[in-house]
Amino acid sequence: MKDLPRFKPRSRKAVEAYISRVLADRQRPEESHLLALIAYRDGHYRAIFDGAYFTLQEGHDRPSKSQWNTLKKKMKRHDRRVFVFKAHGEIDCPDAAPGDSPCYYVDFGFFAE
């Protein structure tokens, strides 16, 4: 496996603002699908978000590879210094109620300059 780049930690407030904008609801941009943000010692982050962010294609129960790639491109458009990990996927929702939509995660960091 290739070595990961070094990451530059940012304030939690700045990272939450960034990822909240990326995960904004298309119908109500002032609302975000972000549910939780985890900061790691090496300076990278994990965003846990509501599965309602994705509009699933008929007959599919999870986002397509194309939808994930679109999210990653959107993250890079919002901040060109972001590094998005290849691994992503479904995760247990924090405070989930039965019948809620699934939750997903994406890991990312900001390049040290």
C-alpha positions, -999 to 999 in steps of 0.1 A, spaced: 0 0 0 12 35 -9 22 58 20 -4 84 29 4 120 26 9 142 57 -21 160 68 -25 195 83 -51 195 111 -76 223 109 -99 236 136 -130 215 141 -152 244 133 -135 250 99 -137 213 90 -174 210 100 -182 241 80 -164 227 49 -180 192 50 -214 206 59 -213 227 28 -203 197 7 -231 176 22 -257 203 20 -293 192 11 -300 200 -25 -335 212 -18 -326 231 14 -289 242 11 -289 256 47 -294 221 60 -266 194 59 -267 156 59 -236 156 82 -244 136 114 -209 133 130 -173 143 124 -144 123 139 -109 137 140 -79 114 140 -45 120 155 -28 120 121 -49 150 110 -75 132 89 -113 132 95 -143 109 91 -176 124 81 -206 103 89 -237 114 70 -273 105 64 -279 82 34 -306 106 23 -277 127 7 -278 103 -22 -307 99 -45 -307 62 -52 -315 49 -87 -347 28 -89 -341 -8 -79 -308 1 -60 -304 0 -23 -270 18 -21 -252 45 -39 -234 37 -72 -197 41 -77 -205 71 -99 -224 88 -70 -194 82 -47 -170 96 -74 -193 127 -78 -191 133 -40 -153 130 -40 -151 155 -69 -174 179 -51 -152 177 -21 -122 186 -42 -141 215 -59 -148 230 -25 -112 228 -14 -84 218 -37 -61 209 -8 -84 180 3 -73 144 0 -101 119 -1 -95 83 9 -105 55 -15 -123 36 13 -159 48 20 -192 31 26 -220 22 50 -216 26 87 -239 23 118 -257 55 123 -252 75 155 -285 75 175 -303 56 147 -339 47 150 -354 17 133 -364 24 97 -341 54 94 -321 56 61 -286 41 63 -256 62 72 -224 64 52 -189 76 58 -161 93 39 -125 99 52 -105 129 42 -77 151 52 -60 183 41 -26 182 26 2 197 47 18 225 27 
